[in-house]
Amino acid sequence: MYHFYSEDLAQKSVGELLALLEAGNLSSEELVWAYAERIAALDQAEGGPQLHAVRELNPDAFRIARERDWERRTGKIRGSLHGIPILLKDTIDTGDMTHTTCGSMSMRDHRALEDAFIVRRLREAGAIILGKNYCSEFCGYSSLDAPNGYSSLLNGSPRNPFGPGRLKPGGSSGGSAISVAADMTAASIGTDTAGSIFEPAYLNGVVGYKPTVGLTSRSGILPVAMCQDAAGPITRTVEDAARIADVMIGRDEADPDTIRAEAFAEGSFLDGLEDESLNGKRIGIVKEGYYPSMSGTARLLTEQAMDRLRLAGARIVEVEGFLPARILAAPNQHPERLSNEVMDRAFKVRFDYYLASQKDLPFSCLEELLSWNRQHPENIPIGQSYLELVAGYGDQAMMAPGFTAARMNDLDICGTRGIWGTMDHYRLDALVLPGLEAQGIAATAGNPTITIPAGYMKETGPVGITLVGDLMGDRELLRIARACEKVLPARPVPELQ
């Protein structure tokens, strides 16, 4: 079935592949061909699982791989990812032969004029852009009736490799997580505004890291809400997430928030990673509100994972008074509510600007897109009700009197009386938010998160634990995550041929 893909390559991490490349036991061209074979077998072949994780291969990947191989033979190493193929979420611009469709039929022929900032950094580090992953249409802003992970390009969703068609794939970076779990690539890049790395990493048994908002540039990426948007790696190991973070995190003059990245200009996210211990670390967990929403299996696996951390020396602190959880557990007793208004209004303004900057589309703003889709109903098999809702905010969507108040309310719930207040009060090194109900909380507050595999049962699929760190505490969070990874069950591998 396979010519290049073999057991010797199966489920190898970026670090392991780099070792093979450096030893001369593997070429980058062979690796690209191996992943191309794997994608064809699992994504496209009749009789296969048809996971629909990869939307498009970069036809230049083979040529670039040969170039990286020649450079390696002649002693020119571009950087820490030299010769490693990486897939990108299809909301990230590439100035090459691949398209950037944002998961939408209406943009199926769109090609960006230039690379996104983070893509330039990946290429400068020697990475090979292998292609694009399927994603939720416009990061979930299509129809209010859209299924989990839905893309109109598929008229459906990518398929979780642990139970294709049965288990949720996760959104909106579902294809990126699935491609790593199913070994179509060693690493992918996703984006996250309210859990779009968190959820698919959890559901597909891989590592998903969302940095503190502002550390990774958003230039050349479909925007939702800049106060919450971040790009981050989806990998097999925490070490790989740290290695790619070293490349992605950096100052971009076109994205003023990335001034924060200058705090990480010295040193590496790999520094001290292997030496970290859980001994004495204070790790909080919020059970109220979140445990009842989880299956019995997920709760059991989470409890077993926390027991492992405790045995490794961590002090596990059960958190009380976490407002977002209390609202979920007893809504009648807590009138405070989070609102979609900030994200929806911000998306309207940013999306209009994004569409206006694209030169090959037959529409230049949201209203024109809606009209175009009505004239081409094949583009919207399940409608466009979410886009229509957002369009109703008008051209001055962020100038509404309640916009600032809504943002301050969200930060009060998720930050002051949520993550920030909790971490300060309990003097936590990290906070675990179990299950999936809390995926938007850290995103709203801007804190870094990392989801790591914590267990697996065939009936219910993988279960992860998501660790939240302090704002700008990314290095500490990654070190704690690596210490956790050492004592948690091995990452599950789907049973695919």
C-alpha positions as CSV (number, residue, x, y, z in Angstrom):
1,M,0.0,0.0,0.0
2,Y,2.8,2.4,0.9
3,H,6.1,2.9,-0.7
4,F,7.6,5.7,1.4
5,Y,5.5,5.6,4.6
6,S,6.6,2.9,6.9
7,E,6.6,1.8,10.5
8,D,10.0,3.5,10.9
9,L,8.3,6.9,10.3
10,A,4.9,6.1,12.0
11,Q,3.9,8.7,14.6
12,K,7.4,10.2,14.9
13,S,7.6,13.6,16.6
14,V,9.3,16.6,15.0
15,G,12.3,16.0,17.3
16,E,12.6,12.4,16.2
17,L,12.3,13.3,12.5
18,L,15.0,15.9,12.9
19,A,17.3,13.3,14.4
20,L,16.7,11.0,11.4
21,L,17.4,13.8,8.9
22,E,20.5,14.9,10.7
23,A,21.8,11.3,10.8
24,G,21.2,10.9,7.1
25,N,18.7,8.1,7.6
26,L,15.9,10.0,6.0
27,S,15.5,12.8,3.5
28,S,13.0,15.6,3.5
29,E,11.8,14.5,0.0
30,E,11.1,11.0,1.3
31,L,9.2,12.4,4.2
32,V,7.0,14.6,2.0
33,W,6.3,11.6,-0.2
34,A,5.5,9.5,2.9
35,Y,3.0,12.0,4.2
36,A,1.5,12.5,0.7
37,E,0.9,8.7,0.6
38,R,-0.6,8.7,4.0
39,I,-3.0,11.6,3.2
40,A,-4.1,9.9,0.0
41,A,-4.8,6.7,1.8
42,L,-6.7,8.2,4.8
43,D,-8.3,11.3,3.3
44,Q,-9.2,10.2,-0.3
45,A,-9.1,6.5,-0.9
46,E,-12.3,4.6,-1.4
47,G,-12.7,2.1,1.3
48,G,-10.5,4.2,3.6
49,P,-11.7,6.2,6.6
50,Q,-11.9,9.4,4.4
51,L,-11.0,11.7,7.3
52,H,-11.1,14.9,5.2
53,A,-8.5,16.5,7.3
54,V,-6.3,17.9,4.5
55,R,-7.9,20.1,1.9
56,E,-4.9,20.7,-0.4
57,L,-1.3,19.6,-0.9
58,N,1.3,22.2,-1.8
59,P,2.6,21.0,-5.2
60,D,5.8,22.8,-4.5
61,A,6.5,20.8,-1.3
62,F,8.4,18.2,-3.2
63,R,10.7,20.7,-4.9
64,I,11.2,22.6,-1.7
65,A,12.1,19.3,0.1
66,R,14.7,18.6,-2.5
67,E,16.2,22.0,-1.9
68,R,16.3,21.5,1.9
69,D,18.0,18.2,1.3
70,W,20.7,19.8,-0.9
71,E,21.2,22.5,1.7
72,R,21.6,20.0,4.5
73,R,24.2,18.0,2.4
74,T,26.1,21.2,1.8
75,G,26.1,22.4,5.4
76,K,23.4,25.1,5.1
77,I,20.8,24.7,7.9
78,R,18.2,27.4,7.8
79,G,16.9,26.9,11.3
80,S,15.4,24.6,13.9
81,L,12.7,23.2,11.5
82,H,14.9,22.5,8.5
83,G,13.2,20.0,6.2
84,I,10.2,19.4,8.4
85,P,6.8,19.4,6.6
86,I,4.0,21.3,8.4
87,L,0.3,21.7,7.5
88,L,-1.6,24.9,8.1
89,K,-5.2,25.7,9.0
90,D,-6.9,27.0,5.9
91,T,-7.4,30.5,7.4
92,I,-3.6,31.2,7.2
93,D,-2.4,33.0,4.0
94,T,0.3,31.4,1.9
95,G,1.8,33.2,-1.1
96,D,2.2,30.0,-3.0
97,M,0.1,27.7,-5.2
98,T,-2.3,26.7,-2.4
99,H,-5.6,28.4,-1.8
100,T,-6.8,30.1,1.4
101,T,-10.5,29.3,1.5
102,C,-11.4,29.8,5.2
103,G,-13.4,26.6,4.8
104,S,-15.9,28.3,2.5
105,M,-17.2,27.5,-0.9
106,S,-17.4,31.2,-1.6
107,M,-13.6,31.5,-1.4
108,R,-12.7,28.1,-3.0
109,D,-10.6,29.8,-5.8
110,H,-8.9,32.4,-3.6
111,R,-5.1,32.6,-3.4
112,A,-3.4,35.0,-1.1
113,L,-0.8,37.4,-2.5
114,E,1.8,36.8,0.2
115,D,2.6,34.6,3.2
116,A,1.2,35.4,6.7
117,F,3.9,36.6,9.1
118,I,4.0,33.3,10.9
119,V,4.4,31.4,7.6
120,R,7.4,33.5,6.7
121,R,8.9,32.7,10.1
122,L,8.3,28.9,9.5
123,R,9.9,29.1,6.1
124,E,12.9,31.0,7.4
125,A,13.3,28.2,10.0
126,G,13.5,25.7,7.2
127,A,10.0,24.3,7.4
128,I,8.2,22.9,4.3
129,I,4.6,24.1,4.0
130,L,3.0,20.8,3.1
131,G,-0.5,22.1,2.5
132,K,-3.7,23.3,4.1
133,N,-6.1,21.6,6.6
134,Y,-9.9,21.8,6.5
135,C,-11.4,24.0,9.2
136,S,-14.8,25.3,10.3
137,E,-16.1,27.7,7.8
138,F,-15.0,31.2,8.8
139,C,-14.0,29.8,12.1
140,G,-17.6,28.9,12.9
141,Y,-19.3,32.0,11.5
142,S,-21.4,30.4,8.8
143,S,-24.8,29.0,10.0
144,L,-26.3,28.8,13.4
145,D,-27.2,25.2,12.5
146,A,-23.7,24.2,11.5
147,P,-22.5,20.9,12.9
148,N,-19.2,20.7,14.8
149,G,-16.3,21.5,12.5
150,Y,-18.6,22.2,9.5
151,S,-17.2,23.5,6.2
152,S,-19.3,24.2,3.1
153,L,-16.4,22.9,1.0
154,L,-17.2,19.5,2.4
155,N,-20.8,20.1,3.1
156,G,-19.8,18.3,6.3
157,S,-17.0,18.1,8.8
158,P,-13.6,16.4,9.0
159,R,-13.7,13.0,10.8
160,N,-12.2,12.1,14.1
161,P,-9.7,9.2,13.4
162,F,-10.7,7.4,16.7
163,G,-14.3,7.1,15.5
164,P,-14.9,8.5,12.0
165,G,-18.4,9.8,11.7
166,R,-19.1,8.8,15.3
167,L,-16.9,11.1,17.5
168,K,-16.8,14.9,17.2
169,P,-13.8,16.2,15.2
170,G,-13.6,19.5,17.1
171,G,-13.6,23.0,15.6
172,S,-12.5,25.2,14.2
173,S,-8.9,23.8,13.8
174,G,-10.3,20.2,13.5
175,G,-8.4,19.3,10.3
176,S,-5.2,20.4,11.9
177,A,-5.6,18.2,15.0
178,I,-6.8,15.2,13.0
179,S,-3.9,15.4,10.5
180,V,-1.4,15.1,13.5
181,A,-3.4,12.4,15.3
182,A,-3.7,10.3,12.1
183,D,0.0,10.9,11.2
184,M,-0.5,12.9,8.0
185,T,2.1,15.3,9.3
186,A,4.2,15.7,12.5
187,A,2.8,19.1,13.2
188,S,0.1,21.5,12.1
189,I,-0.7,25.1,12.9
190,G,-4.1,26.1,14.2
191,T,-5.8,29.3,15.4
192,D,-7.9,29.9,18.4
193,T,-10.3,32.6,19.5
194,A,-12.6,30.7,21.9
195,G,-11.3,27.2,22.0
196,S,-10.4,26.3,18.4
197,I,-7.1,24.7,19.4
198,F,-8.3,23.5,22.8
199,E,-11.3,21.5,21.6
200,P,-9.8,19.6,18.6
201,A,-6.6,18.8,20.5
202,Y,-8.7,17.4,23.4
203,L,-10.9,15.3,21.1
204,N,-8.2,13.9,18.9
205,G,-5.6,13.0,21.5
206,V,-2.8,15.5,20.6
207,V,-1.0,18.5,22.1
208,G,-2.5,21.9,21.4
209,Y,-0.8,25.1,22.6
210,K,-2.4,28.5,22.4
211,P,0.1,31.2,23.5
212,T,-0.7,34.3,25.5
213,V,-2.7,36.5,23.1
214,G,-0.3,38.9,21.3
215,L,2.7,36.6,21.2
216,T,2.0,35.3,17.7
217,S,1.2,37.6,14.9
218,R,-2.3,37.6,13.3
219,S,-1.1,39.3,10.1
220,G,-2.4,37.3,7.1
221,I,-4.8,35.2,9.1
222,L,-8.6,35.4,9.0
223,P,-9.5,37.7,12.0
224,V,-12.3,37.2,14.5
225,A,-11.5,39.2,17.7
226,M,-8.0,40.5,18.0
227,C,-8.3,40.6,21.8
228,Q,-8.6,36.8,21.8
229,D,-7.1,35.6,18.5
230,A,-3.9,33.6,18.6
231,A,-2.2,31.1,16.3
232,G,-0.4,28.1,17.9
233,P,1.1,24.7,17.1
234,I,-0.7,21.3,17.3
235,T,1.8,18.5,17.8
236,R,2.4,15.1,19.2
237,T,4.6,16.3,22.1
238,V,5.0,19.3,24.4
239,E,8.6,19.4,23.2
240,D,7.5,19.9,19.6
241,A,5.0,22.6,20.7
242,A,7.9,24.5,22.4
243,R,10.2,24.0,19.4
244,I,7.6,25.5,17.1
245,A,6.7,28.3,19.5
246,D,10.4,29.4,19.3
247,V,9.8,30.0,15.6
248,M,6.3,31.4,15.6
249,I,6.6,33.9,18.5
250,G,8.1,37.1,17.4
251,R,7.6,40.8,16.8
252,D,5.6,41.8,13.8
253,E,5.4,45.6,13.1
254,A,2.0,45.0,11.4
255,D,0.5,43.6,14.6
256,P,1.2,46.0,17.5
257,D,0.2,43.4,20.1
258,T,3.3,41.4,19.3
259,I,5.4,43.9,21.2
260,R,4.8,41.4,24.0
261,A,6.9,38.9,22.1
262,E,10.0,40.9,22.8
263,A,9.9,39.6,26.4
264,F,10.8,36.2,24.9
265,A,13.6,37.4,22.5
266,E,16.3,35.8,24.6
267,G,16.4,32.1,25.4
268,S,14.3,29.3,24.1
269,F,11.0,27.6,25.1
270,L,13.0,24.4,25.1
271,D,15.2,25.7,28.0
272,G,14.6,23.7,31.1
273,L,11.8,21.7,29.5
274,E,13.2,18.3,30.3
275,D,14.4,19.2,33.8
276,E,11.1,20.5,35.2
277,S,9.5,18.5,38.0
278,L,6.0,18.6,39.4
279,N,7.3,18.4,42.9
280,G,5.7,21.2,44.9
281,K,3.8,22.6,42.0
282,R,0.4,23.9,42.9
283,I,-2.1,22.8,40.2
284,G,-5.7,23.8,40.7
285,I,-8.7,22.1,39.2
286,V,-12.3,23.4,38.8
287,K,-14.8,20.5,39.2
288,E,-18.0,22.5,40.0
289,G,-20.0,23.1,36.9
290,Y,-17.6,21.2,34.6
291,Y,-17.6,17.7,35.9
292,P,-21.4,17.3,35.6
293,S,-21.2,18.1,31.9
294,M,-18.6,15.4,31.3
295,S,-19.3,11.7,30.6
296,G,-18.5,9.3,33.4
297,T,-15.6,8.0,31.4
298,A,-14.1,11.5,30.9
299,R,-14.5,12.2,34.6
300,L,-12.8,8.9,35.5
301,L,-9.9,9.5,33.1
302,T,-9.5,13.1,34.4
303,E,-9.4,11.9,38.0
304,Q,-6.9,9.2,37.2
305,A,-4.7,11.8,35.4
306,M,-4.9,14.2,38.4
307,D,-3.9,11.3,40.7
308,R,-0.8,10.7,38.6
309,L,0.2,14.3,38.9
310,R,-0.3,14.1,42.7
311,L,1.8,11.0,42.9
312,A,4.5,12.9,40.9
313,G,4.7,15.5,43.7
314,A,2.1,18.1,42.5
315,R,-0.2,19.6,45.1
316,I,-3.7,19.3,43.6
317,V,-6.0,22.1,44.8
318,E,-9.7,21.8,44.3
319,V,-10.8,25.4,43.4
320,E,-14.1,26.8,44.7
321,G,-15.8,30.0,43.8
322,F,-14.7,30.0,40.1
323,L,-17.5,32.3,38.7
324,P,-17.8,30.9,35.1
325,A,-18.3,27.4,36.7
326,R,-20.8,28.7,39.2
327,I,-22.8,30.3,36.4
328,L,-22.9,27.0,34.6
329,A,-23.8,25.0,37.7
330,A,-26.5,27.3,39.1
331,P,-27.6,29.9,36.5
332,N,-30.6,31.0,38.5
333,Q,-28.3,32.0,41.4
334,H,-25.8,33.9,39.2
335,P,-27.3,36.5,36.9
336,E,-23.9,37.3,35.3
337,R,-23.6,36.1,31.7
338,L,-20.9,36.0,29.1
339,S,-22.0,37.5,25.7
340,N,-21.1,36.7,22.1
341,E,-21.5,40.4,21.4
342,V,-17.8,41.3,21.6
343,M,-16.7,38.5,19.2
344,D,-19.6,39.1,16.8
345,R,-19.1,42.9,16.6
346,A,-15.3,42.6,16.3
347,F,-15.7,39.9,13.6
348,K,-18.0,42.1,11.6
349,V,-15.5,45.0,11.5
350,R,-12.4,42.8,11.0
351,F,-14.1,40.6,8.4
352,D,-15.2,43.5,6.3
353,Y,-11.6,44.8,6.2
354,Y,-10.3,41.3,5.5
355,L,-12.6,40.8,2.5
356,A,-11.8,44.3,1.2
357,S,-8.1,43.5,1.2
358,Q,-8.5,40.3,-1.0
359,K,-8.1,41.2,-4.7
360,D,-9.5,38.1,-6.4
361,L,-12.9,37.8,-4.8
362,P,-16.2,38.9,-6.3
363,F,-17.2,40.6,-3.1
364,S,-15.4,43.1,-0.9
365,C,-17.5,43.1,2.3
366,L,-19.9,40.9,4.3
367,E,-23.0,42.3,2.8
368,E,-21.7,41.6,-0.7
369,L,-20.7,38.1,0.4
370,L,-24.3,37.4,1.6
371,S,-25.7,38.7,-1.6
372,W,-23.3,36.6,-3.7
373,N,-24.2,33.5,-1.7
374,R,-27.9,34.1,-2.3
375,Q,-27.2,34.2,-6.0
376,H,-25.2,31.0,-5.7
377,P,-27.1,28.9,-3.2
378,E,-24.9,25.9,-3.9
379,N,-22.3,27.8,-1.8
380,I,-24.5,27.6,1.3
381,P,-26.0,24.1,1.7
382,I,-27.1,24.8,5.3
383,G,-27.6,28.5,4.9
384,Q,-25.7,31.5,6.3
385,S,-27.7,32.5,9.3
386,Y,-24.7,33.3,11.5
387,L,-23.2,35.6,8.9
388,E,-26.6,37.3,8.5
389,L,-26.8,37.8,12.3
390,V,-23.4,39.4,12.4
391,A,-24.1,41.6,9.4
392,G,-27.0,43.1,11.3
393,Y,-24.5,45.0,13.6
394,G,-23.8,47.4,10.7
395,D,-20.7,49.2,9.5
396,Q,-20.0,50.8,13.0
397,A,-20.3,47.5,14.9
398,M,-17.7,48.4,17.5
399,M,-19.1,51.9,18.2
400,A,-22.2,50.6,20.0
401,P,-22.5,52.0,23.5
402,G,-22.5,48.6,25.0
403,F,-19.5,47.2,23.3
404,T,-16.9,48.3,25.8
405,A,-19.2,47.4,28.7
406,A,-19.6,43.9,27.2
407,R,-15.8,43.4,27.0
408,M,-15.3,44.6,30.5
409,N,-18.1,42.2,31.7
410,D,-16.4,39.3,29.9
411,L,-13.1,40.1,31.5
412,D,-14.6,40.4,34.9
413,I,-16.2,37.0,34.6
414,C,-13.4,35.2,32.9
415,G,-10.4,37.1,34.3
416,T,-11.0,39.0,37.6
417,R,-13.5,36.5,39.1
418,G,-12.2,33.7,36.9
419,I,-8.7,32.8,36.0
420,W,-6.7,35.8,37.2
421,G,-8.4,36.0,40.6
422,T,-8.3,32.2,41.1
423,M,-4.6,31.8,40.3
424,D,-3.7,34.7,42.6
425,H,-6.0,33.6,45.5
426,Y,-4.8,30.0,45.4
427,R,-1.2,30.8,44.4
428,L,-1.4,28.4,41.5
429,D,1.3,27.5,39.1
430,A,-1.3,26.2,36.6
431,L,-5.1,25.7,36.5
432,V,-6.9,22.7,35.0
433,L,-10.2,23.4,33.3
434,P,-11.6,19.9,32.7
435,G,-13.8,18.8,29.8
436,L,-14.8,21.1,27.0
437,E,-17.4,23.5,28.6
438,A,-14.7,25.9,29.8
439,Q,-12.8,26.2,26.4
440,G,-13.8,29.9,25.9
441,I,-12.8,31.1,29.4
442,A,-9.0,31.3,29.1
443,A,-9.4,32.5,25.5
444,T,-11.5,35.4,26.7
445,A,-9.0,36.3,29.4
446,G,-6.1,36.0,27.0
447,N,-4.2,33.5,29.1
448,P,-2.0,30.7,27.5
449,T,-3.4,27.2,27.5
450,I,-2.0,23.8,26.5
451,T,-4.1,20.7,26.1
452,I,-2.3,17.4,26.5
453,P,-3.5,13.8,26.2
454,A,-4.7,12.3,29.5
455,G,-6.3,9.0,28.6
456,Y,-8.4,7.1,26.1
457,M,-11.3,4.7,25.9
458,K,-12.5,3.3,22.6
459,E,-16.2,4.1,23.2
460,T,-15.7,7.7,24.1
461,G,-12.4,8.6,22.4
462,P,-9.5,10.5,23.8
463,V,-9.6,12.7,26.9
464,G,-7.2,15.6,27.5
465,I,-6.4,17.9,30.3
466,T,-6.1,21.6,29.6
467,L,-3.6,23.6,31.7
468,V,-3.9,27.4,31.9
469,G,-1.0,29.5,32.8
470,D,-0.4,33.1,33.9
471,L,-0.5,35.8,31.3
472,M,3.0,35.9,29.7
473,G,3.8,32.7,31.8
474,D,4.2,30.6,28.6
475,R,7.6,29.2,29.4
476,E,6.6,28.1,32.8
477,L,3.3,26.6,31.4
478,L,5.2,24.6,28.8
479,R,7.6,23.2,31.4
480,I,4.8,22.2,33.7
481,A,3.0,20.6,30.7
482,R,6.1,18.6,29.9
483,A,6.4,17.4,33.5
484,C,2.7,16.3,33.3
485,E,3.2,14.6,30.0
486,K,6.0,12.4,31.5
487,V,3.6,10.8,34.0
488,L,0.3,10.8,32.1
489,P,-0.7,7.8,29.9
490,A,1.0,7.6,26.5
491,R,-0.7,9.5,23.7
492,P,-3.4,7.4,22.0
493,V,-2.8,6.3,18.4
494,P,-5.9,5.7,16.2
495,E,-6.2,2.2,14.6
496,L,-5.9,3.2,11.0
497,Q,-4.3,1.2,8.1
